[in-house]
């Protein structure tokens, strides 16, 4: 994975977390609280797991164990 792929994946992860809040809000208006929680949970979990992966990957890159490739100029 290069840096541009890393950034794209980070944007997708944050987008999933934000989308989960939007889905929960509209879900509460349309279906009720319990159903809204069920609708937003997969988005929140996938987004959170991606963010944890990216954090670990960035930490390992900083330490030098697993580098994130730099694009060719």
C-alpha positions in Angstrom: 0.0 0.0 0.0 1.3 3.4 -0.9 0.6 6.7 0.8 -2.2 7.7 -1.5 -4.0 4.3 -0.9 -3.5 4.9 2.9 -5.1 8.3 2.7 -8.0 7.0 0.6 -8.6 4.2 3.1 -8.6 6.7 5.9 -11.2 8.9 4.2 -13.4 5.8 3.6 -13.1 4.9 7.3 -14.0 8.3 8.5 -16.8 8.4 6.0 -18.2 5.1 7.3 -18.2 6.4 10.8 -19.9 9.6 9.9 -22.4 7.7 7.7 -23.2 5.5 10.7 -24.3 8.6 12.7 -26.4 9.9 9.9 -28.1 6.5 9.4 -28.7 6.3 13.1 -30.3 9.7 13.2 -32.6 9.2 10.3 -33.3 5.6 11.4 -34.5 6.9 14.8 -36.8 9.3 13.0 -38.2 6.6 10.7 -38.0 3.3 12.5 -37.4 3.9 16.2 -34.3 3.5 18.4 -33.7 -0.2 18.4 -34.0 -0.6 14.6 -31.7 2.5 14.1 -29.1 0.9 16.3 -29.2 -2.3 14.2 -28.9 -0.3 11.0 -26.0 1.8 12.0 -24.0 -0.9 13.8 -22.3 -2.6 10.8 -21.2 0.8 9.4 -19.7 1.9 12.7 -17.9 -1.4 13.3 -16.4 -1.6 9.9 -15.3 2.1 10.1 -13.8 1.6 13.6 -11.9 -1.6 12.5 -10.5 0.2 9.5 -9.3 3.1 11.7 -7.7 0.7 14.2 -5.9 -1.0 11.2 -4.7 2.3 9.9 -3.5 3.4 13.3 -1.5 0.1 13.7 -0.2 0.4 10.2 1.0 4.0 10.8 2.6 3.0 14.1 4.4 0.1 12.5 5.6 2.5 9.7 6.9 5.0 12.3 8.8 2.2 14.1 10.1 0.8 10.8 8.6 -2.7 10.9 6.1 -2.4 8.1 6.6 0.6 5.8 4.0 2.4 3.8 5.5 2.9 0.3 6.2 6.4 -0.8 5.0 7.3 -4.4 7.6 7.9 -7.0 8.1 11.6 -7.8 
